[in-house]
Amino acid sequence: VRIGMKPRSFAKRFRESGPTKRSQQSPIDGASATRIGLIACVGFIGFPMILTYATWRYVSRPENIAQESEESRHRKYRQWKLPLPKDAQKSQVQFIRNFLSEEEIETLKKTVFKMQEDGFPGVVNKTTPGKPWLQTTWKTTYLHTNGAFKERLPWLEQRLWEAVRSVDRSANWDLLPQHGAHGLTFRTAEFHEYWPGGQLSQRQHYDSGSIITMDVMLSDPKEDFQGGKFVTPESDGRILQHDFGKGDAAFFLSHKYHNIRPVSAGKRMVLVVEVWSGPERVCPHRCWSRGACDRKAGDNLNGTTGAVASAAENGWLLG
């Protein structure tokens, strides 16, 4: 140590030349940055999926009809005076041809598109396995949200009631009178839009808890889309493909199995309305509850938990 100069402490010399300073100056190489990015992406995507599954599996399970035993479901069906699925298969789909005119279909679509533009109805966007992630192939708009179907399309609601009562009699189902004149409501009124890949392919799908389902075709299968056939697995093992033209209305027991073949081109639009013996629903989804429902317009039904709950309510998890 030179005379007149204060010796530096060992700690100071170590900080200036030791590994701590060198490590702070070392940049992250490209490979490390890539690994960190991949780990972050996996966590960002994977964690919500795990959380969603856990929520559905352990939290929402008591409200999930898909998790009920077949025996438990059948007890409810008998209590609600509904045919069991095995019995509903013996019934046949009924049609009213040209139920809606071209002008009436356009009026209906304009009303729906205005509702979608206003942004208040419940909407669920679905994807199809094998299609790009987040590409919507099937969109459902719940027109009964906040009573909009009854308020904005009263002429159509009245005509559907007249038609379903007439078909119930003519087909000798005679289900509606069992619930009294004032014991029936529209459980849901849905506007479905299918694009290529959109389909309802689940085996033994049926509209659990409803009495009669009505479908009204709003697109021309000869001009507007390809594929998307309405089919029903019959009790004798056949898969019956139905002729379903624009403006036609199909009526069938809700517990009868039914499917939609994949749309291969264009856009398929259809109105679906279900009759049940529960209270009139104004919540923005297809409600299973016959009591109070806490869902309201504006709820995110496209989020992870909302999507799983909607799948259960619509019977996509039933099998």
C-alpha positions as CSV (number, residue, x, y, z in Angstrom):
1,V,0.0,0.0,0.0
2,R,1.4,3.3,-1.0
3,I,1.9,6.0,1.6
4,G,-0.9,8.7,1.6
5,M,-3.5,6.4,0.0
6,K,-6.3,4.8,2.0
7,P,-6.4,1.1,1.3
8,R,-9.7,-0.2,-0.2
9,S,-11.7,-2.6,1.8
10,F,-11.8,-6.3,0.7
11,A,-15.5,-6.0,0.2
12,K,-15.3,-3.1,-2.1
13,R,-12.6,-4.8,-4.2
14,F,-14.8,-7.9,-4.4
15,R,-17.9,-5.9,-5.5
16,E,-15.9,-4.3,-8.3
17,S,-14.2,-7.4,-9.6
18,G,-16.2,-10.4,-8.2
19,P,-18.8,-12.6,-9.8
20,T,-21.7,-10.4,-8.6
21,K,-20.9,-7.6,-10.9
22,R,-20.0,-9.9,-13.8
23,S,-23.3,-11.8,-13.5
24,Q,-25.3,-8.5,-13.5
25,Q,-23.6,-7.6,-16.8
26,S,-24.3,-11.0,-18.5
27,P,-27.1,-10.7,-21.0
28,I,-29.8,-13.4,-21.4
29,D,-29.0,-15.4,-24.6
30,G,-31.5,-16.1,-27.3
31,A,-32.1,-19.7,-26.3
32,S,-32.8,-18.8,-22.7
33,A,-35.3,-16.1,-23.8
34,T,-37.1,-18.6,-26.0
35,R,-37.4,-21.1,-23.2
36,I,-38.7,-18.4,-20.8
37,G,-41.2,-17.3,-23.4
38,L,-42.4,-20.9,-24.0
39,I,-42.8,-21.5,-20.3
40,A,-44.8,-18.3,-19.9
41,C,-47.1,-19.2,-22.8
42,V,-47.8,-22.7,-21.5
43,G,-48.6,-21.2,-18.1
44,F,-50.8,-18.5,-19.6
45,I,-52.8,-21.1,-21.6
46,G,-52.6,-24.1,-19.4
47,F,-53.5,-22.6,-16.0
48,P,-56.9,-21.3,-17.0
49,M,-57.7,-24.7,-18.6
50,I,-56.8,-26.5,-15.4
51,L,-58.7,-24.0,-13.4
52,T,-61.8,-24.5,-15.6
53,Y,-61.7,-28.3,-15.4
54,A,-61.3,-28.1,-11.6
55,T,-64.2,-25.7,-11.4
56,W,-66.5,-27.9,-13.5
57,R,-65.3,-31.1,-11.8
58,Y,-65.4,-30.1,-8.2
59,V,-67.3,-26.8,-7.8
60,S,-70.1,-26.8,-10.4
61,R,-70.7,-30.6,-10.3
62,P,-73.9,-30.5,-8.1
63,E,-75.6,-28.3,-10.7
64,N,-74.3,-30.2,-13.7
65,I,-76.9,-32.5,-15.2
66,A,-74.2,-34.3,-17.1
67,Q,-72.8,-35.6,-13.8
68,E,-76.1,-37.0,-12.6
69,S,-76.7,-40.7,-12.8
70,E,-79.1,-42.0,-15.4
71,E,-81.4,-43.1,-12.6
72,S,-81.4,-39.7,-11.1
73,R,-82.2,-38.0,-14.4
74,H,-85.0,-40.5,-15.1
75,R,-86.6,-39.8,-11.7
76,K,-86.8,-36.1,-12.6
77,Y,-88.2,-36.9,-16.1
78,R,-91.0,-38.9,-14.5
79,Q,-91.7,-36.2,-12.0
80,W,-91.9,-33.7,-14.8
81,K,-94.1,-36.0,-16.9
82,L,-91.5,-36.3,-19.7
83,P,-91.0,-39.4,-21.8
84,L,-87.7,-41.2,-21.2
85,P,-85.2,-41.0,-24.0
86,K,-85.7,-44.7,-24.9
87,D,-89.4,-44.1,-25.3
88,A,-89.0,-40.8,-27.2
89,Q,-87.0,-42.7,-29.9
90,K,-90.2,-44.4,-31.0
91,S,-91.8,-41.0,-32.0
92,Q,-91.4,-39.4,-35.4
93,V,-90.3,-35.9,-36.4
94,Q,-93.2,-33.8,-37.7
95,F,-92.9,-31.0,-40.3
96,I,-95.0,-28.0,-41.3
97,R,-93.7,-27.0,-44.7
98,N,-93.3,-23.3,-45.6
99,F,-94.1,-22.4,-42.0
100,L,-92.4,-19.0,-42.6
101,S,-92.4,-17.0,-45.8
102,E,-89.3,-15.4,-47.3
103,E,-90.4,-12.0,-46.1
104,E,-91.0,-13.3,-42.5
105,I,-87.6,-14.9,-42.5
106,E,-85.9,-11.7,-43.5
107,T,-87.9,-9.8,-40.8
108,L,-86.7,-12.3,-38.2
109,K,-83.1,-12.2,-39.3
110,K,-83.0,-8.4,-39.3
111,T,-84.5,-8.4,-35.8
112,V,-81.8,-10.8,-34.6
113,F,-78.9,-9.0,-36.2
114,K,-80.1,-5.8,-34.6
115,M,-80.2,-7.5,-31.2
116,Q,-76.7,-8.8,-31.8
117,E,-75.5,-5.3,-32.7
118,D,-77.1,-3.9,-29.5
119,G,-75.0,-6.5,-27.7
120,F,-77.4,-7.5,-24.9
121,P,-78.5,-11.1,-25.8
122,G,-76.5,-14.0,-24.4
123,V,-74.2,-15.4,-27.0
124,V,-72.0,-18.5,-27.1
125,N,-69.3,-19.0,-29.7
126,K,-68.1,-22.6,-30.2
127,T,-65.2,-24.1,-32.1
128,T,-64.8,-27.5,-33.8
129,P,-61.8,-29.9,-33.2
130,G,-59.5,-29.8,-36.1
131,K,-60.3,-26.1,-36.9
132,P,-57.9,-23.2,-36.0
133,W,-58.1,-22.2,-32.4
134,L,-60.6,-19.5,-31.6
135,Q,-62.3,-19.9,-35.1
136,T,-66.0,-19.8,-34.5
137,T,-67.9,-22.5,-36.4
138,W,-71.1,-22.4,-34.4
139,K,-72.7,-19.4,-32.8
140,T,-75.8,-19.4,-30.6
141,T,-77.7,-16.2,-29.7
142,Y,-80.3,-16.5,-26.9
143,L,-83.2,-14.4,-28.1
144,H,-85.2,-14.8,-24.9
145,T,-82.7,-12.8,-23.0
146,N,-84.5,-10.1,-20.9
147,G,-87.8,-11.2,-22.6
148,A,-86.7,-9.9,-26.0
149,F,-88.2,-12.7,-28.1
150,K,-91.7,-12.1,-26.7
151,E,-91.3,-8.3,-26.9
152,R,-89.7,-8.0,-30.4
153,L,-91.2,-11.0,-32.2
154,P,-94.7,-11.4,-30.7
155,W,-96.2,-12.6,-34.0
156,L,-93.7,-15.4,-34.2
157,E,-94.2,-16.5,-30.6
158,Q,-97.9,-16.7,-31.1
159,R,-97.6,-18.7,-34.3
160,L,-95.2,-21.1,-32.7
161,W,-97.6,-21.8,-29.8
162,E,-100.4,-22.4,-32.2
163,A,-98.3,-24.7,-34.3
164,V,-96.8,-26.8,-31.4
165,R,-100.3,-27.4,-29.9
166,S,-101.6,-28.4,-33.2
167,V,-98.7,-30.9,-33.9
168,D,-99.0,-32.3,-30.4
169,R,-102.6,-33.3,-31.1
170,S,-102.1,-34.4,-34.7
171,A,-99.1,-36.6,-33.9
172,N,-101.0,-38.1,-31.0
173,W,-98.3,-37.2,-28.5
174,D,-100.8,-35.5,-26.2
175,L,-98.0,-34.2,-23.9
176,L,-99.0,-30.6,-23.6
177,P,-102.4,-31.0,-22.0
178,Q,-100.8,-33.0,-19.1
179,H,-99.2,-29.7,-17.9
180,G,-102.3,-27.5,-17.9
181,A,-103.2,-24.5,-20.0
182,H,-100.9,-22.2,-18.0
183,G,-98.1,-24.6,-17.0
184,L,-96.0,-24.3,-20.2
185,T,-93.5,-21.7,-21.3
186,F,-90.7,-21.3,-23.9
187,R,-87.6,-22.5,-22.1
188,T,-85.3,-21.0,-24.7
189,A,-85.4,-19.3,-28.1
190,E,-82.1,-19.6,-29.9
191,F,-80.7,-18.4,-33.2
192,H,-78.0,-20.8,-34.4
193,E,-75.4,-19.9,-37.1
194,Y,-73.2,-22.7,-38.5
195,W,-70.1,-22.1,-40.6
196,P,-67.9,-24.8,-42.2
197,G,-67.0,-27.4,-39.5
198,G,-70.0,-26.5,-37.4
199,Q,-72.0,-29.5,-36.3
200,L,-73.9,-31.2,-33.5
201,S,-72.3,-34.7,-33.6
202,Q,-72.5,-35.9,-30.0
203,R,-73.8,-39.4,-29.7
204,Q,-77.3,-39.7,-28.2
205,H,-77.8,-35.9,-27.9
206,Y,-81.2,-34.8,-26.8
207,D,-82.7,-31.6,-25.2
208,S,-82.8,-32.8,-21.6
209,G,-85.7,-31.5,-19.5
210,S,-87.8,-30.0,-22.3
211,I,-91.0,-31.4,-23.8
212,I,-91.1,-30.5,-27.5
213,T,-88.4,-28.8,-29.6
214,M,-89.2,-26.7,-32.7
215,D,-86.6,-26.0,-35.4
216,V,-87.3,-23.5,-38.2
217,M,-84.9,-23.5,-41.1
218,L,-83.8,-19.9,-42.1
219,S,-81.3,-20.8,-44.9
220,D,-81.7,-22.5,-48.2
221,P,-79.8,-25.8,-48.2
222,K,-79.7,-25.6,-52.0
223,E,-78.1,-22.2,-52.2
224,D,-76.8,-21.0,-48.8
225,F,-74.9,-23.9,-47.4
226,Q,-73.7,-27.5,-48.0
227,G,-73.8,-30.3,-45.5
228,G,-75.5,-29.6,-42.2
229,K,-78.2,-32.2,-42.6
230,F,-80.7,-32.8,-39.8
231,V,-80.6,-36.4,-38.8
232,T,-82.2,-38.6,-36.1
233,P,-81.0,-42.0,-34.9
234,E,-84.1,-44.2,-34.9
235,S,-85.1,-47.0,-32.5
236,D,-84.5,-49.6,-35.3
237,G,-80.8,-48.6,-35.7
238,R,-81.3,-46.4,-38.8
239,I,-80.0,-42.9,-39.1
240,L,-82.8,-41.0,-40.7
241,Q,-81.9,-37.9,-42.8
242,H,-84.6,-35.4,-43.0
243,D,-85.6,-33.1,-45.9
244,F,-85.5,-29.7,-44.2
245,G,-86.0,-26.7,-46.6
246,K,-86.0,-23.0,-46.0
247,G,-89.0,-21.9,-44.1
248,D,-89.9,-25.4,-42.9
249,A,-90.6,-26.1,-39.2
250,A,-89.6,-29.4,-37.6
251,F,-91.3,-30.6,-34.4
252,F,-90.0,-33.5,-32.3
253,L,-90.0,-34.8,-28.7
254,S,-87.1,-33.1,-27.0
255,H,-85.8,-36.4,-25.6
256,K,-85.5,-37.9,-29.1
257,Y,-81.9,-38.2,-30.2
258,H,-80.9,-35.8,-32.9
259,N,-77.8,-34.4,-34.7
260,I,-76.6,-31.9,-37.2
261,R,-74.1,-33.2,-39.8
262,P,-71.0,-31.0,-40.3
263,V,-71.5,-27.9,-42.5
264,S,-69.0,-28.1,-45.4
265,A,-69.6,-24.8,-47.1
266,G,-71.6,-21.6,-46.7
267,K,-73.7,-20.6,-43.6
268,R,-76.6,-22.5,-42.0
269,M,-79.1,-20.5,-39.9
270,V,-81.9,-22.0,-37.8
271,L,-84.3,-20.9,-35.1
272,V,-84.6,-23.4,-32.1
273,V,-87.3,-23.1,-29.5
274,E,-88.0,-25.5,-26.7
275,V,-91.2,-25.9,-24.7
276,W,-91.0,-27.0,-21.0
277,S,-93.1,-27.0,-17.8
278,G,-90.6,-24.8,-15.9
279,P,-90.8,-21.0,-15.4
280,E,-90.4,-18.6,-18.3
281,R,-86.7,-17.8,-18.6
282,V,-85.1,-14.4,-19.4
283,C,-81.5,-15.3,-18.4
284,P,-78.9,-15.2,-21.2
285,H,-78.5,-19.0,-21.7
286,R,-80.3,-22.3,-21.9
287,C,-81.3,-22.6,-18.2
288,W,-81.5,-25.9,-16.5
289,S,-82.7,-24.5,-13.1
290,R,-86.4,-24.4,-12.4
291,G,-85.8,-22.0,-9.6
292,A,-84.1,-18.6,-9.5
293,C,-81.2,-18.0,-11.9
294,D,-78.5,-15.5,-11.1
295,R,-77.1,-15.2,-14.6
296,K,-77.9,-11.9,-16.3
297,A,-77.3,-10.2,-19.6
298,G,-73.7,-9.2,-20.0
299,D,-72.3,-12.3,-18.3
300,N,-69.3,-13.7,-20.3
301,L,-70.6,-17.1,-21.6
302,N,-67.5,-17.5,-23.8
303,G,-65.1,-17.6,-20.9
304,T,-63.7,-20.9,-19.8
305,T,-66.1,-21.6,-16.9
306,G,-69.0,-20.1,-18.9
307,A,-68.3,-22.4,-21.8
308,V,-68.2,-25.5,-19.7
309,A,-71.4,-24.6,-17.9
310,S,-73.1,-23.9,-21.2
311,A,-72.0,-27.2,-22.6
312,A,-73.5,-29.0,-19.6
313,E,-76.8,-27.0,-19.9
314,N,-77.1,-27.7,-23.6
315,G,-76.6,-31.4,-23.1
316,W,-73.2,-31.5,-25.0
317,L,-71.8,-33.4,-22.0
318,L,-74.6,-35.9,-21.8
319,G,-74.1,-39.3,-23.2
